[in-house]
Amino acid sequence: MEIINAFALIINYIIIPGLTYGCQLALGALGVTIIYTVLRFSNFAHGELMSFGAMTSILITWIISYFDLSIYPLPTVILALPISILITISYCLLIDKYCFKYHREKNSKNVISLIVSIGVMFFTSGLIRVLIGPNDRTINDGERFIISARKFKEITGLTEGISLKLSQGITIIVSIIAVVLLFWFLNKTKTGKSMRAYSDNKDLALLSGIKTENVIFYTWLITGTLACIAGTLYGLDKSYKPFTYLQLVLPIFAAAIVGGIGNPIGAIIGGFVISFSELLITFSYNKFLSYLIPINFLPEGSLQLLSTDYKIAISFIILVLVLILKPTGIYKGKLL
Amino acid sequence: MKTDFFSEKKYINAYLVCAFLFLLVGLFQSWNVAFSILNLCLISAIMSIGINIQWGNSGIVNFGVMGFAAIGGLCGVLISMPPTLEVWKDGTAVILIILFSFLISGILVKKFLKKFIYNKYLKILLSIIIILFSLYLIKSIFIPSINFIENTNSAKTGYIGGLNLPIILSWPIAGLFCGVIAFLIGKIALGLRSDYLAIATLGISEIIIYIIKNEEWLARGVKNVNGLPRPVPYEIDLQKNEFIQTLSNTLNLSVIELSSLIVKGLYSILFILVLLIIFFLLQKAIKSPWGRMMRAVRDNETSAEAMGINVKKRHLQVFIIGSAIIGISGAMLTTLDGQFTPSSYQPLRYTFLIWIMVIIGGSGNNHGAIIGGFAIWFFWIQAEPIGIFLIELITIFLSDQNEIKLYLLNHAAYMRLLLMGLVLILALRFFPKGIIEEEKRL
């Protein structure tokens, strides 16, 4: 019984939040990685694109609830998601047309495109604040829990409860669907194959009749979709606040680089590496151990590797360590 | 000679425009506002010179501006504040000794591992054991003395305090200290190329700021250090001065306003002096063979290396110089504010603001960096009035009570982000060389 309790504790405080946050990071990192492999620059604006997606979802949710449509117990945002994905994609295509296309055609250094993406980041964050304001907004209007900690205790009779929020369940399921669709697209369809060919060897792809404009169109299509889904899920899980998306940029880069930038599977693995190491390093193991070993043997003080203040800093530390020690990442990605 | 004359005239015009803008602010808003904008403009000009020497002259992408500025600010605190004596007697000595011995033993252990242990896995195993052991040491010795420091008089001090020296001294010391940190960072990170280096330096500066925020024994963390000593007299002392009082009568200004004007003016003079010194030293360096070598490295690394230039060493050198300059400006910033607030260093905002200054001003040209620093900071402060003006202009056909217009006017404060992004995108597209382009040299 004690051992089951210890596992319940770990599932509740590490595995479920880790999976949720990992999914959100992985979706973000996929967007960054795809832009990098095809367009060859690090897109600093990706966090703000996610924020833009979440914002459009909220605005459309407001319109939908004005007509009294709802799919209770699921949150209304799910209904709004397809439309906001379309809007985010069009925004991405507009940005590409007016900001990145010129530098791509001029063959500027990729640092220049990176700096342009910083300009886009500033512009988008300003636009979001002008449109919706900087305040905190909760968008979860559905049922709160799939299973609450108290109910779980009643059913199983354990002293430790496991709670699974609806938003966490939705995040995990939607991410799995998105990733499966993405991999099907990249590996099985002709357009996906041409995208991979283009990212492998641009000149050869052009010679074999692949149209650049098409490849770039689909790249932004995928990026916009992923950004909108990731942003909306993050906002659904934690409440929407424009400022937090700025803080997400570096963890997302960390995830993409840890997995090996340019490699979609790497991006997913990287997302989970970052989210789980954040939780595992700042988790206090006192209660966990108290189930496993007799109380007399328990060491005094909190058993934490680092205090919770450093939670976000962990992703930066991993990022810097990976860059210095193994810049290709786990899955041997491309070098920037 | 003719082109030289022409380009010189362009600098002068740009400087004149800047002066004219300040005159406008002084006449239409107030002289106090004009001087506080000028002071921050001077500081941002120094920061953008620091970035310019790295990016414009050598092509190194350093996104760690805020980290170095924060270290500079920390130097300001540690040099100028009075020491917390109770703490020094018991706790700090222990901490400093431990820190020092950690550093020494770390270096020794690394040397030892490198020399005597050849097995890769054994090396990793040994390093893990050493890390765990030092974690144990930290737990048992470090944390009690940290708690002791943070708990002594925690409302007022609760940190180790400084050296009680004049704060101006902290400027060169901040430069030196940032140079050392930049050496360490550069040693490990400069092997990375452009994009990775950018992300790595950004990550490192986030880590630095996190450490300063959370280690309260060092500089009170998010509790901020207030009341730093000043290099210039206090307003209250000036107001008692008889000469100032008669001057205020003849100038028809209130004594309070005049005294704060004088204080800000004195700051400006100090900052202008520092700016001029750094500027002339760098101009000399750029015109020397060293500067030519740096540009050769920037323009074509491979051929520079083929000519026998040690590219890695040059990059490290210029990384240290630029970061030291940013550190100096960071110390100046805390001196001007009179307080050290770690949470106000937001790498993802202000780093890029400095970068925008360099790119708009004209990368590769120090005059350009200064002009860019002035123009962008001015624009950043004045973007709200400009935004309101633009909204008024767009919605001129709507009535004053129109909801859309009121909503937009309420959100005008965020126009600055939007406009800044727009300026950067447009500048890179339509005039990538900036306001003042790099001098053409043979």
Interface residues (C-beta under 8 A of the other chain):
Chain A: F41 S42 Y98 C99 Y102 H103 K109 N110 V111 I112 L114 I115 V116 I118 G119 V120 M121 F122 F123 T124 S125 G126 L127 R129 V130 G133 P134 L246 Q247 V249 L250 F253 A254 I257 G301 L305 S307 D309 Y310 I312 A313 F316 I317 L319 V320 L323 I324 P327 L335 L336
Chain B: V61 L135 K139 I188 A189 L192 R193 S194 D195 Y196 A198 I199 A200 L202 G203 I204 E206 I207 Y210 I211 K213 N214 L348 R349 F352 W355 I359 L408 H411 Y414 M415 R416 L417 L418 L419 M420 G421 L422 V423 L424 I425 L428 R429 P432
